[in-house]
Each structure stands twice: as structure tokens, then as C-alpha cells.
Amino acid sequence: TANYDQMEVRPRPELFDFHGVGMITDFTENWDNIQNFKARPDDILIATYPKAGTTWVSYILDLLYFAHMGQDRQTSIPLHDRVPFLEICEPPMPKGTDLADKLPTTPRLIKTHLPVQFVPKSFWEQRCRVVYVARNAKDNAVSYFHFERMDSGMPEPGKWSTFLQNFMEGKMVFGSWYDHVNGWCEKKQTYSNFHYMFYEDLIEDCGREIDRLCSFLSLSPSPEEKERVKASVTFDNMKQNKMTNYSTFDSMNQTISPFMRKGKVGDWKNHFTVAQNEQFDEDYKQKMKNPDLKFRYEI
Ligand SMILES: Nc1ncnc2c1ncn2[C@@H]1O[C@H](COP(=O)(O)OS(=O)(=O)O)[C@@H](OP(=O)(O)O)[C@H]1O
């Protein structure tokens, strides 16, 4: 039987300012390793603000590249081991190595939540392909709030109204949503090997978005292969799938809120009061002046 008295009780981490971006030590303690990461030309970086659709797009890419390797891989290796997280070495590896070095498959799919200015320079030097996923700020905030409630590896979110205020002020792990989506969008001007996509578009027409990804990545799956990917990545299937629903992750208490929570556009309407919504919209106008970046709040 488990000895619960010997279990480590980990206090919630504190947010601190790291070169102008909110961070917790989990994501900065390997900073030199991260910055010295040696990207390979065929690496694919999946970049997102937390809760924007990382897992969804990771799974789509994993299946497009590796579904042919058979069911064993799909049923025995959690997605977060197939698509490692650049910012953490888990399990801990000797200094200078990381999970991505151990990946047996190419291309390596690598996930990051870093704001664009923190991305290790080798990704740019090697001209790696980059897929960025953005989600409308209101749903993104709601999803992040529920995630922090259930993941003890994240700071305590407090009440919804407190959390929302912090979100607007950019006092979040990985910094301001506004800076993140804008910073990555500006990168499009100077870096062409880049596909910027939206969570709302995936919800509207996942097949179309898979087609766009394939054309960016020069992949040509058969219609049957494409249908199989599409069927595997529905919200319901990913929620049931132990390899994609993070049920293997210790720090998450999914009885508080499941990782695969709602998967909808517009759940913000169940959280924002009218006053909060007005204040949010007013503040948003000040911060989001880039005409290239238009988000949808309902489908
Ligand atoms: N297949 C599919 N369809 C629709 N929605 C999906 C899907 N997969 C993940 N999700 C939703 O994405 C939210 C989690 O975001 P991330 O994967 O970016 O989280 S993380 O940053 O990697 O922790 C989280 O959003 P919310 O439900 O709004 O909380 C997930 O439910």
C-alpha cells in the first residue's frame, strides 16, 4: 500500500519576473541547457501560449508523421514523451542532454511555450519549421485558470476575478498572452518557415487545418490516412485516450478539472461577467493594435 506520509508535499511555486516575463523555476532551472539546445534542420517546433491547443496540434503532427509505425507506439508512449517539452528535462537527464536527444524518430517534434525572444537561436539558424497555435484571449484565459486550479506544479490561480486581472496584466507563467501572440506574429515578417494557426479554425474545420498543415510540411497522406488522423484527434477520443489526456501526470488532479476539459470556443461566456467583459475589451483594444491578428470568440 502507498505510504501517503512519505509523499512529498510540494508547495505551489511562486511566479517571478525573468527578463520581463513571468516564470516559475521549473522552466528556468535548465536555462543554459535550453538556450544551448542544438536544433537539427528537420526539427519541427510547436510553439504556443499555454492552453492554446498544444496537445491537439502535437497529436495531429505525431500521427501525420508516425501513425504508420503501428499501434504499439500509439498505445504505450504518452504523447508528452513523443513530443517533448523544450523547457523541462523530464525525466532528469545528465547535464547537456535532454529528452529530445533520446527521440528515436525523425523529424523530432518539440513543444515550447517560450515567448519568441527566448527561443534557442539554433532553431532559427537551422531554419527549422515552426508551427504556432494561437487561441482567443478569453477562452485561453479560462482554460489557463482551470489548468492552474488542478495542476499543483503551477502557481495558485486564486479566484477567477483575481486570475483574470493577472492575465490582463501579463502576470502569468510564460508572460503576457498579448506579448506572446504579437511577438510570434511579428516573427512571420522575417521568418518564412512558419505556419501560424488558430484554435478556433481547428474547431471550425479540423480537416481543412490538417490540409493546411500538410501543405506547409509537404506531406501528402492518402485520403484514408487523413480520415484516420481526423477521427483520432476529436476531443472525445483524445479525452478517452490515456496517452493524450495527461492521466499519467502526477502533479495534475483531474478530479478538480480534467486536462481535456471542454474543448470549445465561447466557454468564456460562462465565466466573464458583463463588467469584466467590458473592462477586458477596453484593455484589449489598447494592447492589440496589429491588424493581422484577428481572433474569433464564437463559431
Ligand atoms: N481535440 C481537441 N479538441 C478541442 N479542444 C482540445 C482538443 N485537445 C485539447 N483541447 C483543449 O485544449 C486546451 C489545452 O491546451 P494545451 O494542449 O495547449 O495545454 S498545455 O499548454 O499543453 O498544457 C484545453 O482547453 P479547455 O477545454 O478549454 O480547457 C483542451 O480541452
The ligand as a Gaussian input file, in Angstrom:
#p B3LYP/6-31G(d) Opt

LIG

0 1
 N       -9.018000      17.537000     -29.760000
 C       -9.321000      18.659000     -29.131000
 N      -10.411000      19.374000     -29.492000
 C      -10.748000      20.516000     -28.860000
 N      -10.030000      21.031000     -27.820000
 C       -8.938000      20.356000     -27.424000
 C       -8.526000      19.159000     -28.052000
 N       -7.406000      18.726000     -27.421000
 C       -7.138000      19.612000     -26.443000
 N       -8.069000      20.589000     -26.444000
 C       -8.187000      21.711000     -25.499000
 O       -7.001000      22.486000     -25.489000
 C       -6.803000      23.018000     -24.154000
 C       -5.470000      22.531000     -23.637000
 O       -4.486000      23.300000     -24.259000
 P       -2.982000      22.835000     -24.433000
 O       -2.931000      21.487000     -25.010000
 O       -2.320000      23.931000     -25.171000
 O       -2.464000      22.795000     -22.923000
 S       -0.928000      22.830000     -22.466000
 O       -0.487000      24.216000     -22.627000
 O       -0.159000      21.902000     -23.290000
 O       -0.969000      22.434000     -21.034000
 C       -7.985000      22.529000     -23.330000
 O       -8.989000      23.532000     -23.486000
 P      -10.230000      23.754000     -22.457000
 O      -11.101000      22.547000     -22.599000
 O      -10.911000      24.988000     -22.937000
 O       -9.655000      23.917000     -21.096000
 C       -8.328000      21.243000     -24.058000
 O       -9.620000      20.770000     -23.804000

